[in-house]
Amino acid sequence: MAKVAKGEHYRKKGARLMEEADEAVLLHKPGVPEDYRYLLNAFHLIDKAHLIMLVEEGLIPRQDGVTMLRVLKEMEREGVEEVRLRTGGAMHSGEHFLIETLGEEIGGRLHLGRSSGDMQSTSGRLLVRSGYLALMTEVLKFRAGLLEMARNHVDTVMPHYTRFQHGQTTTFGHYLVAVARALERDFERLAQAFARCNESSMGCGAGTGSEFPLNRKRTAELMGFSSVNTNTKDSYAFLDFGIEAYTVMSILMTNIDRTATDIFVWYTHEFGLIDLADRYCGTSSIMAQKKNPHGLMYVTDNISKLLGRMTGAIIQYRNISGIGVLKELGATFQTTLRSVRAMAGIITTMKVKSGRMRELATAFWAQASDLAGAIVREKGLPWRTAYQIVAILVRQSIEEGKGEADVTPEMLDRAAVEYTGKPLGLGAAVIQKALDSLECVRARKLIGGPAPEEVERQIAESRQKLLRDNKIFEELEAQIKAGEKKLEEAERALM
């Protein structure tokens, strides 16, 4: 019997082909270790589940199955990744190792009824679902930290920036709840994608299944899948669950990027709204005064990497095999996981300079809209007319080197006369209240607004969603744990 080939053991010189495989062939099929390292434990689970199913269905001799299972258990004691990397063969490293250890007479029975196709798809699904669970864990922790922090800042007035310009007035608590709300949708996407991904492809073979009576439901059950993909061609040919994983991670990371951009700006000396914990900062090799936001830089750098990988995966998915979509998923999940964890730490440990926030909230006409609103309420003018009067007031004040604190009824009348030909006669008390940053926030009691009592309500609402999502996570995790338990029971019964 010919010697076992390295890397692609079933491609033996002297069988279908008469030459040893060229490097290009080996790099295409098994690939390099960095490409499949994250899939090795998935391959191991597939091998065990498939083996147990073959024995239970009477498709291979029981004693041969027991012998192979014992060898696979020995591999676990030595280290699955270490042994499989040393053995080579990527997804076929288990069969390769069994043949090397037990000979083809026994080890050669493992691959009955399966192909590279169903192993490829199933291993990808196993990788993706574990990645989803890990990300869900971090997102839930991040949300909990944001909501706890928001409770302490429902009265912390700050400017709301649009296009990096002073907009209106909000609170830091309101801002934090907004970030938490985006993460709520990210969690929902992760949970939905998990459900679509958590179905087994094993048994689809090379797209048409097998003439052997494989128990696809049993294999799925042993691996913790909730169901079986019921079309063998779909199972084999379409790896869009990998593209979806990139998409879900990209949306999550893009949401985080929006927050990171704000923090970059707030952290500058010129804004000075927050200070970052030293653990998330570095310094300069030449500028001794620098406290660089290296943690934030790590997060935003990873977002660029993720978007690049997603584009590459979509392009590779168009290739004949489509396997390229899975090559960098493991590393991408790890990168995203670390980024979410880092961002949660950066936000929940940063020092909030509430005094500076309030100072800037009144520094450049953030309450201009509220003054226009006061004119509408007190004088019954159309909104657009009131808006134009305030716009003239702002222009005139800037020209004269004055700010909101300097506004008098006479200044407002002068602006009104320029636009309408008539003074307004708005009282000083009304003007002062309209230009008070905290009063402006308190007035925004509408659903979703930044009024302290409304933000408290939003926090309570988000806490309820957090409790709900923790239960959803536990249910999804339980599916996998149930599979692990059934696999352990099946191993004990077999051995």
Secondary structure, DSSP 8 states (H G I E B T S, - for coil): -----SSSTT--BTTTBSS---HHHHHHTT--HHHHGGGHHHHHHHHHHHHHHHHHTTSS-HHHHHHHHHHHHHHHHH-HHHHHHHH--GGGHHHHHHHHHH-HHHHTTTTTT--HHHHHHHHHHHHHHHHHHHHHHHHHHHHHHHHHHHHTTTT-EEEEEETTEEEEEEEHHHHHHHHHHHHHHHHHHHHHHHHHH-EE-TT-TTTT--SS---HHHHHHHTT-SEE-S-HHHHHH--HHHHHHHHHHHHHHHHHHHHHHHHHHHHSTTT--EE--GGG-B--SS-TT--B-HHHHHHHHHHHHHHHHHHHHHHHHTSSS-THHHHTHHHHHHHHHHHHHHHHHHHHHSEE-HHHHHHHHTTS-TTHHHHHHHHHHHH---HHHHHHHHHHHHHHHHHTT--GGG--HHHHHHHHHHHHSS-----HHHHHHHT-HHHHHHH--STT---HHHHHHHHHHHHHHHHHHHHHHHHHHHHHHHHHHHHHHHHHHH-
